[in-house]
Amino acid sequence: MPKHSRVFRRFLISYIIILIIPSIAGYMSYQTSISVTQSLAIENSVTQIQKSQEILERRMAEVEGFTRQMAINQDLGILMNEVNSSDKTNVYGIWKMMKDVLTFGQTNDFLQNFFIYLTNYNVVLTPGSAYYRPEHYYDSFHYKDLSFDQWKKEVLDSTHRSEIKPLSRFVNKGTETSVVTYMQSLPLDSFSKASPAIVVVIIDQKTITSLLSGLTERYGGWARIADAQDRTIGLQGIEEDEVKKLVSDKRYDMGKVSQFYGDDLVITLTSNTNDWVYQAGIPRKVLLENANKIKSITFTVTGLALFVGLFVGFLLSYRNSAPMDRLIGIMKEQFGHENTSDRNEYDFLHGNISEMLNHNKRLESQLHEQQPLIRDAFLKRLIAGDFQLREELVAAAVQSHAGLNGSTGYVGIIQINGYSSGMESIEILNELSVARLLLKQSLMDTGSPIPMTDIWSDKIVFVFAFQEADMAKQLGREEIANTLKHISEHAFQEYRISITVALGDFFATELEISQSFEQAKQTLEYAMHTNKKELVWFDETRMDSATYYYPLDVETRLIRTVRAGEMEAAIRIFQSIIDQNTVHRELSVEMKHQWIGEMKGTFLKLLNQKAFQESELFEPVKNQIIDMEESSAIEQIQEQLNEVMVTLCSLITSKKNDGHAKLVDSIKAYIKECYSDSELTLYRVAEQVGRPWKYISQIFKEVTGTNLSEYLEKVRMENAEILLRESDLTMEEISEKVGYSSSHSFRRAFKRVTGVPPSSYRQSAEG
């Protein structure tokens, strides 16, 4: 072929060009994928630090909220405004305040270490301890760089308004650490150099930086939090000198959210709430690990593809040029060299290549046709359980104009039957799309707007909602069944579409829709498993289960309910556990034994509570639980555990009643002693017994059946009757002795209680 090698070269060049075109497209796609991968990695890192920022700001807001709670705390207000004298200290008030603040640290780890300083008493209150001399507190808890006098001057003797002391070295009972300090003077409007009280919250650096540990542990990077004055709040994985070097470098732009500096990606976020700066450094190598993998794989695959393409192009060029060489040879033999031009060969090759490219473009156009599917994003979030608060759900519904008809009802799934295989076929997908549209139209033709959305190619989720729960439970279920049966019959008769409808259990609020959806999925699985081609409700299912139902949150709720002595609620929770494992599950013998064993363990844990250990019932109940046989019938186990619950709840109720009776007796004794004081009020009584006035009013009513104010009035009238019968005191003197500031008020109260005026009562007693 050396005589006509020019044709071979042109074929080869054409194939090389064709090979280069998709290679360029592939390279562009590669660059795009690398860019997207890098952007996603950066975006994920930014999102993670944003979440950490939100959590930290929420925790700090809770700290500020704690100080505001202290500002409006009545007991603390009384302590702050009391005048301290050397011979009289409100020990009870200080003890009660110390006890009240004990629980705050259990809900927020930022409140693990705090104290309240009362200026008038010169006392430091901490959860569980009271230091009547600040130097005693300083001995165990102090800043390394502050002497006692400096600490007292800067912290205790100064006024603070949501002031934050930056990261400082701190000694906590001999252990050195670093802390951030939040300080707030009380009351909140304190403007003088000294204030009646100061709340100081000491937050360990480890607690703050733990919120950013996800970045440092995952990527091996560093994290820093600084306040608006660039004072360090939290630091992890980097030294302070390195941070100062970074900030002072002109190449580093504080205004950028993310930027590469050296070998790290540096993320910088500034809080809109308190102007704190959150910085995190992630090694470039770790961040772009996935992108480097894509790069390596792409280069390898592309290199192999090009090598194979060149080899195939060489073979095809030889194969396709051989006939043309023979044809050109024949043409030259027939017509001579002068009648054959290079242009004819080029036009021939160019025409074929153009035609091939045109075909390729048409193919690309067909492959890139898009058939967008409209999905209801709000409903998908609703059935997925993305909403935690009803306010959030309502706001999302208003924004998306996708509200429900009511807050109670049922969630269902329509399964289009007959498409268990071949779902990837375009024809099948088109058929399913048409079927879904027809079924949706049938649902809309019912006359009421029914929220619905597609899940998978052969399923539709819908929600029947009602305004009232009673209507949903009574009329709603029958109405839904009739509607769906009509749709099923219509779809089969008109379009030969066979469907199976599965419905979850009743939901009482919108937040339970996701639970009803999960139940509908279980019901559909049951219907497919039992080959039921009809309408199936969740309460009609009974499926085999490899595991039992006893989640940790349910166990915790059961323990908390029994400890509170709420017998009805405890039995209701226990009954739901029984139903889940017997009505809706078919447990194996082994699973049943494990479940009953764990239930026994729950009640044994309950018995470890101090309230039960001190009771004489402790050993009998403990032996009763231990002696339960896992092989016993469920009904027998349920009866035995119900008996244990009733016993424990009754014990708690009895202890509560005994405590209430003692409280009422102390109230009666105090009233009997002080009824003659005209300033004796419900608040004075509450202060005397150390309980809130609403609490003692409720307890007194429950125990005696009489309001506390009525009882006080009754005691005063009984003593007034005695004075009217046995003394010659005037009405003014009697009214004063029984606690009335005026005789008019006394006469009116006496007539209201006894039915006769006091003067008439005295006359009848004398007669």
SELO-871598 format. One line per 8 residues: number of its first residue (from 1); their letters; for each residue x, y, z of C-alpha. Coordinates in steps of 0.2 Angstrom, whole numbers, always signed. Layout:
BEGIN
NUM	a	X Y Z; ...
// end
This chain:
BEGIN
1	mpkhsrvf	+0 +0 +0; +15 +12 -1; +8 +18 -18; -8 +25 -10; -2 +27 +8; -9 +45 +8; -27 +38 +9; -21 +27 +24
9	rrflisyi	-14 +42 +32; -30 +52 +30; -41 +38 +37; -29 +37 +52; -29 +55 +54; -48 +55 +54; -49 +41 +67; -37 +50 +78
17	iiliipsi	-48 +66 +76; -63 +56 +81; -54 +49 +95; -48 +66 +101; -65 +74 +101; -73 +62 +115; -56 +63 +124; -57 +81 +125
25	agymsyqt	-75 +80 +131; -70 +67 +144; -56 +78 +149; -68 +92 +152; -80 +81 +161; -65 +75 +172; -60 +93 +176; -79 +97 +180
33	sisvtqsl	-80 +81 +191; -63 +86 +200; -70 +104 +203; -87 +97 +209; -79 +84 +220; -67 +98 +227; -82 +110 +229; -93 +96 +238
41	aiensvtq	-78 +92 +250; -76 +111 +254; -95 +113 +255; -97 +98 +267; -83 +105 +278; -91 +122 +278; -108 +114 +283; -100 +104 +297
49	iqksqeil	-92 +119 +305; -108 +129 +302; -117 +116 +312; -104 +116 +326; -106 +135 +326; -125 +134 +327; -123 +121 +342; -110 +132 +351
57	errmaeve	-121 +148 +349; -136 +138 +355; -126 +132 +370; -120 +150 +374; -138 +156 +372; -143 +143 +385; -129 +150 +396; -136 +167 +394
65	gftrqmai	-154 +161 +397; -148 +153 +413; -142 +169 +419; -158 +177 +415; -167 +164 +424; -157 +168 +439; -161 +186 +437; -180 +182 +439
73	nqdlgilm	-178 +169 +452; -188 +174 +467; -177 +165 +479; -161 +173 +473; -169 +190 +472; -174 +188 +490; -156 +183 +495; -148 +198 +485
81	nevnssdk	-159 +211 +493; -158 +205 +511; -147 +215 +523; -134 +204 +530; -130 +205 +549; -117 +196 +559; -129 +187 +570; -142 +182 +556
89	tnvygiwk	-138 +173 +540; -152 +166 +529; -144 +149 +529; -160 +140 +523; -161 +152 +509; -143 +149 +503; -146 +131 +505; -162 +131 +495
97	mmkdvltf	-154 +141 +481; -139 +130 +481; -151 +115 +479; -161 +124 +465; -146 +127 +454; -140 +109 +456; -150 +102 +441; -145 +115 +428
105	gqtndflq	-128 +106 +424; -138 +90 +419; -145 +98 +404; -131 +108 +397; -113 +103 +398; -108 +121 +397; -116 +123 +414; -105 +110 +423
113	nffiyltn	-95 +123 +432; -103 +139 +438; -105 +149 +454; -116 +163 +460; -108 +176 +471; -119 +186 +483; -111 +202 +488; -121 +205 +504
121	ynvvltpg	-116 +188 +511; -99 +187 +503; -104 +169 +499; -100 +159 +483; -114 +147 +478; -110 +132 +467; -120 +117 +462; -120 +107 +478
129	sayyrpeh	-108 +118 +488; -108 +135 +497; -92 +144 +501; -94 +157 +514; -77 +164 +511; -72 +167 +492; -54 +162 +496; -60 +145 +500
137	yydsfhyk	-67 +144 +483; -52 +151 +476; -41 +137 +484; -49 +124 +473; -54 +134 +458; -43 +149 +451; -35 +156 +436; -16 +153 +435
145	dlsfdqwk	-13 +171 +430; -24 +180 +443; -20 +181 +461; -34 +181 +474; -35 +200 +475; -35 +202 +456; -48 +189 +454; -59 +197 +467
153	kevldsth	-57 +214 +460; -59 +209 +441; -73 +196 +444; -82 +198 +460; -81 +217 +463; -85 +222 +446; -100 +224 +436; -102 +213 +420
161	rseikpls	-115 +213 +406; -114 +197 +396; -95 +198 +398; -84 +184 +391; -67 +182 +398; -56 +174 +384; -46 +157 +385; -36 +157 +401
169	rfvnkgte	-26 +144 +411; -37 +137 +425; -34 +126 +440; -49 +115 +444; -46 +105 +460; -28 +103 +456; -30 +99 +438; -24 +112 +426
177	tsvvtymq	-35 +116 +410; -40 +131 +400; -57 +139 +401; -68 +153 +394; -78 +162 +407; -95 +170 +405; -100 +184 +418; -116 +192 +421
185	slpldsfs	-121 +204 +435; -138 +203 +444; -150 +212 +442; -147 +214 +424; -149 +233 +424; -134 +234 +436; -123 +249 +431; -113 +253 +447
193	kaspaivv	-96 +247 +450; -103 +233 +461; -119 +223 +460; -129 +213 +472; -124 +196 +464; -114 +189 +450; -117 +173 +440; -100 +166 +433
201	viidqkti	-100 +151 +421; -84 +143 +418; -83 +133 +402; -69 +121 +399; -60 +123 +382; -62 +104 +379; -81 +106 +380; -80 +120 +367
209	tsllsglt	-68 +112 +355; -77 +95 +356; -90 +103 +345; -76 +105 +331; -69 +88 +335; -78 +81 +320; -66 +91 +308; -50 +87 +318
217	eryggwar	-53 +69 +321; -59 +66 +303; -47 +76 +294; -32 +78 +306; -33 +97 +305; -35 +111 +317; -49 +122 +324; -50 +139 +333
225	iadaqdrt	-63 +150 +340; -60 +168 +343; -70 +183 +349; -73 +199 +340; -56 +206 +348; -47 +191 +341; -45 +183 +358; -45 +165 +358
233	iglqgiee	-60 +156 +365; -56 +138 +359; -40 +130 +351; -37 +112 +345; -24 +105 +334; -13 +121 +332; -2 +132 +343; -7 +150 +346
241	devkklvs	+9 +157 +338; +4 +148 +322; -13 +156 +322; -5 +173 +324; +7 +170 +310; -8 +164 +299; -19 +180 +303; -4 +192 +300
249	dkrydmgk	+0 +184 +283; -5 +196 +269; -9 +181 +258; -23 +176 +270; -40 +185 +268; -51 +185 +283; -66 +189 +272; -66 +173 +262
257	vsqfygdd	-76 +158 +269; -64 +145 +262; -46 +147 +254; -30 +137 +252; -16 +142 +263; +0 +132 +262; -5 +114 +263; -22 +117 +271
265	lvitltsn	-39 +123 +267; -44 +136 +279; -62 +139 +283; -67 +155 +291; -84 +159 +297; -90 +175 +307; -105 +173 +318; -119 +186 +315
273	tndwvyqa	-124 +184 +333; -109 +188 +343; -96 +191 +330; -85 +176 +335; -74 +170 +322; -73 +151 +318; -58 +144 +309; -54 +127 +304
281	giprkvll	-39 +120 +294; -40 +104 +284; -25 +96 +275; -27 +98 +256; -21 +80 +254; -35 +73 +265; -48 +85 +258; -45 +80 +240
289	enankiks	-42 +62 +243; -57 +57 +233; -53 +69 +219; -35 +62 +218; -43 +45 +217; -54 +51 +202; -38 +58 +194; -28 +42 +195
297	itftvtgl	-42 +32 +189; -46 +44 +175; -29 +45 +169; -27 +26 +169; -43 +22 +160; -40 +37 +148; -22 +31 +144; -28 +13 +141
305	alfvglfv	-43 +19 +130; -32 +30 +119; -19 +16 +117; -33 +4 +112; -41 +17 +101; -25 +21 +92; -22 +2 +89; -40 +0 +83
313	gfllsyrn	-39 +16 +72; -23 +9 +64; -32 -8 +60; -48 +1 +54; -38 +13 +43; -28 -1 +35; -44 -11 +32; -55 +4 +26
321	sapmdrli	-41 +11 +15; -37 -5 +6; -53 -6 -4; -51 +13 -8; -33 +10 -14; -39 -4 -25; -53 +7 -31; -41 +21 -34
329	gimkeqfg	-29 +9 -43; -43 +3 -54; -49 +21 -58; -31 +26 -62; -30 +11 -73; -47 +15 -82; -46 +34 -82; -27 +38 -80
337	hentsdrn	-18 +48 -67; -23 +65 -74; -42 +62 -71; -39 +58 -53; -37 +73 -41; -33 +74 -23; -49 +83 -20; -60 +69 -25
345	eydflhgn	-52 +58 -12; -53 +71 +1; -72 +74 -3; -75 +56 -2; -67 +55 +15; -74 +71 +21; -92 +66 +16; -92 +50 +26
353	isemlnhn	-84 +58 +41; -97 +72 +41; -111 +60 +39; -105 +50 +54; -103 +66 +65; -121 +71 +60; -127 +54 +66; -117 +56 +82
361	krlesqlh	-125 +73 +85; -143 +66 +83; -139 +51 +94; -133 +63 +108; -148 +74 +106; -159 +59 +109; -149 +53 +124; -150 +70 +132
369	eqqplird	-169 +72 +131; -175 +75 +148; -192 +70 +155; -193 +80 +172; -204 +72 +186; -213 +85 +197; -212 +79 +215; -219 +87 +230
377	aflkrlia	-204 +91 +241; -214 +96 +256; -224 +79 +256; -207 +70 +254; -200 +78 +269; -216 +75 +279; -216 +57 +276; -198 +56 +279
385	gdfqlree	-200 +63 +296; -188 +78 +293; -199 +90 +304; -195 +90 +323; -207 +104 +328; -225 +107 +322; -221 +126 +320; -207 +121 +308
393	lvaaavqs	-219 +110 +299; -233 +123 +298; -220 +136 +291; -214 +124 +278; -232 +120 +273; -237 +138 +271; -221 +142 +261; -225 +127 +249
401	haglngst	-244 +130 +248; -245 +111 +252; -256 +111 +268; -266 +96 +273; -285 +96 +276; -282 +91 +294; -270 +85 +307; -277 +68 +309
409	gyvgiiqi	-279 +53 +297; -270 +39 +288; -255 +37 +276; -257 +25 +262; -246 +18 +248; -253 +12 +231; -243 -2 +223; -245 -4 +204
417	ngyssgme	-245 -23 +201; -237 -33 +187; -220 -24 +186; -209 -34 +198; -195 -36 +184; -189 -26 +169; -191 -10 +178; -176 -2 +169
425	sieilnel	-184 -3 +152; -189 +14 +145; -206 +7 +139; -210 +0 +156; -206 +16 +164; -217 +25 +152; -231 +13 +156; -228 +16 +174
433	svarlllk	-228 +35 +172; -245 +34 +163; -252 +22 +176; -247 +34 +190; -254 +49 +181; -271 +40 +179; -271 +34 +197; -267 +52 +203
441	qslmdtgs	-281 +59 +192; -293 +46 +200; -288 +52 +217; -290 +70 +213; -307 +66 +205; -314 +61 +223; -318 +79 +226; -306 +83 +240
449	pipmtdiw	-288 +88 +238; -277 +73 +243; -258 +76 +245; -249 +63 +235; -231 +60 +228; -222 +46 +219; -210 +35 +228; -201 +23 +216
457	sdkivfvf	-208 +20 +199; -222 +9 +204; -228 +17 +220; -238 +32 +225; -240 +39 +243; -255 +48 +248; -262 +56 +264; -280 +56 +270
465	afqeadma	-282 +70 +283; -297 +75 +293; -300 +90 +305; -306 +80 +320; -299 +64 +327; -316 +56 +331; -321 +59 +313; -305 +51 +306
473	kqlgreei	-307 +36 +317; -325 +32 +314; -331 +39 +298; -314 +42 +290; -308 +24 +289; -324 +18 +281; -324 +33 +269; -306 +29 +264
481	antlkhis	-309 +11 +261; -324 +15 +250; -315 +28 +240; -299 +17 +237; -310 +2 +232; -319 +12 +219; -302 +19 +212; -296 +1 +212
489	ehafqeyr	-311 -6 +202; -311 +9 +190; -293 +8 +186; -294 -11 +182; -310 -9 +172; -305 +6 +162; -286 +4 +160; -283 -14 +166
497	isitvalg	-272 -8 +180; -271 -19 +195; -266 -11 +212; -263 -15 +230; -266 -2 +243; -258 -2 +260; -262 +10 +274; -253 +14 +290
505	dffatele	-261 +16 +307; -270 +32 +313; -259 +47 +315; -265 +60 +328; -254 +74 +323; -244 +79 +308; -228 +74 +316; -234 +56 +316
513	isqsfeqa	-236 +55 +298; -219 +48 +295; -223 +34 +308; -239 +30 +298; -229 +30 +282; -217 +17 +289; -232 +7 +295; -239 +8 +277
521	kqtleyam	-222 +1 +270; -223 -13 +282; -241 -16 +278; -236 -16 +259; -222 -28 +262; -235 -40 +272; -247 -39 +257; -233 -43 +245
529	htnkkelv	-227 -57 +256; -245 -65 +258; -250 -61 +240; -265 -50 +245; -270 -40 +230; -283 -29 +239; -284 -15 +253; -274 -19 +268
537	wfdetrmd	-273 -10 +285; -259 -10 +296; -268 -17 +311; -273 -32 +300; -254 -37 +298; -244 -49 +308; -227 -51 +301; -212 -62 +306
545	satyyypl	-199 -52 +314; -181 -57 +318; -179 -45 +332; -191 -39 +346; -197 -21 +349; -190 -13 +364; -180 +3 +360; -170 +13 +373
553	dvetrlir	-181 +28 +373; -197 +18 +377; -187 +9 +391; -182 +26 +398; -200 +33 +397; -206 +17 +406; -194 +19 +420; -197 +38 +422
561	tvrageme	-216 +35 +422; -215 +21 +435; -203 +32 +446; -216 +46 +445; -229 +34 +451; -240 +37 +436; -248 +20 +435; -260 +22 +421
569	aairifqs	-247 +30 +410; -235 +16 +414; -248 +2 +410; -252 +11 +394; -233 +11 +388; -231 -7 +394; -247 -12 +384; -240 -4 +368
577	iidqntvh	-224 -14 +370; -234 -30 +372; -244 -26 +357; -229 -22 +346; -221 -39 +350; -237 -50 +350; -249 -42 +338; -238 -34 +325
585	relsvemk	-223 -46 +326; -221 -65 +327; -206 -68 +338; -196 -84 +338; -194 -93 +355; -176 -86 +357; -181 -68 +353; -196 -70 +365
593	hqwigemk	-184 -75 +379; -172 -61 +375; -186 -48 +375; -193 -55 +392; -175 -55 +399; -173 -37 +395; -190 -32 +402; -185 -41 +418
601	gtflklln	-168 -31 +418; -178 -15 +416; -188 -18 +432; -172 -24 +441; -164 -7 +437; -180 +1 +444; -178 -8 +460; -160 +0 +462
609	qkafqese	-168 +17 +465; -167 +22 +483; -186 +24 +485; -188 +5 +482; -172 -1 +491; -178 +7 +508; -195 -2 +506; -199 -19 +514
617	lfepvknq	-206 -24 +498; -189 -23 +489; -184 -42 +492; -201 -49 +488; -203 -39 +472; -185 -43 +467; -187 -62 +470; -204 -61 +460
625	iidmeess	-195 -53 +445; -180 -65 +446; -192 -80 +447; -201 -76 +431; -199 -89 +418; -195 -83 +400; -203 -99 +394; -220 -94 +402
633	aieqiqeq	-234 -88 +391; -235 -69 +386; -251 -67 +396; -243 -74 +412; -228 -63 +410; -239 -48 +406; -249 -51 +422; -234 -53 +433
641	lnevmvtl	-225 -37 +426; -242 -28 +428; -243 -33 +446; -225 -27 +449; -229 -10 +441; -244 -8 +451; -234 -12 +467; -220 +0 +463
649	cslitskk	-232 +14 +457; -242 +11 +473; -227 +13 +484; -222 +29 +476; -239 +36 +477; -240 +31 +496; -223 +40 +499; -230 +55 +490
657	ndghaklv	-246 +54 +501; -235 +53 +517; -225 +67 +512; -240 +77 +507; -248 +73 +524; -233 +79 +533; -232 +95 +523; -251 +98 +527
665	dsikayik	-248 +95 +545; -234 +108 +546; -245 +120 +537; -259 +118 +549; -247 +120 +564; -240 +136 +557; -257 +143 +554; -263 +138 +571
673	ecysdsel	-248 +147 +578; -248 +163 +567; -267 +165 +563; -268 +181 +573; -255 +189 +561; -265 +200 +549; -251 +199 +536; -251 +180 +536
681	tlyrvaeq	-254 +176 +517; -251 +161 +506; -234 +167 +501; -229 +168 +520; -234 +150 +522; -225 +145 +506; -209 +153 +512; -211 +145 +529
689	vgrpwkyi	-212 +127 +522; -200 +130 +508; -211 +126 +494; -219 +136 +480; -236 +144 +484; -245 +135 +469; -238 +118 +475; -243 +120 +493
697	sqifkevt	-260 +126 +488; -263 +111 +476; -257 +98 +489; -267 +106 +503; -283 +105 +492; -279 +87 +487; -276 +81 +505; -290 +91 +515
705	gtnlseyl	-302 +95 +501; -302 +113 +507; -293 +128 +500; -279 +134 +510; -287 +152 +511; -303 +144 +517; -294 +134 +530; -286 +150 +537
713	ekvrmena	-302 +159 +538; -310 +144 +547; -297 +144 +560; -299 +162 +563; -318 +160 +564; -316 +146 +577; -305 +156 +588; -317 +171 +586
721	eillresd	-331 +161 +592; -322 +156 +607; -317 +174 +611; -335 +179 +608; -342 +166 +620; -329 +167 +634; -322 +185 +634; -329 +203 +635
729	ltmeeise	-317 +210 +621; -324 +222 +609; -327 +218 +591; -311 +228 +586; -300 +219 +599; -307 +202 +593; -304 +206 +575; -286 +211 +579
737	kvgysssh	-283 +195 +589; -289 +184 +575; -279 +192 +561; -291 +205 +553; -285 +223 +551; -302 +230 +553; -318 +226 +562; -329 +228 +546
745	sfrrafkr	-319 +215 +537; -320 +203 +552; -339 +206 +554; -342 +202 +535; -331 +187 +536; -339 +180 +552; -357 +182 +544; -351 +174 +528
753	vtgvppss	-344 +158 +537; -357 +156 +551; -372 +164 +544; -375 +176 +558; -366 +193 +563; -354 +191 +577; -365 +202 +589; -380 +190 +586
761	yrqsaeg	-369 +175 +590; -363 +183 +606; -380 +187 +612; -386 +169 +608; -371 +162 +617; -375 +173 +633; -393 +168 +632
// end
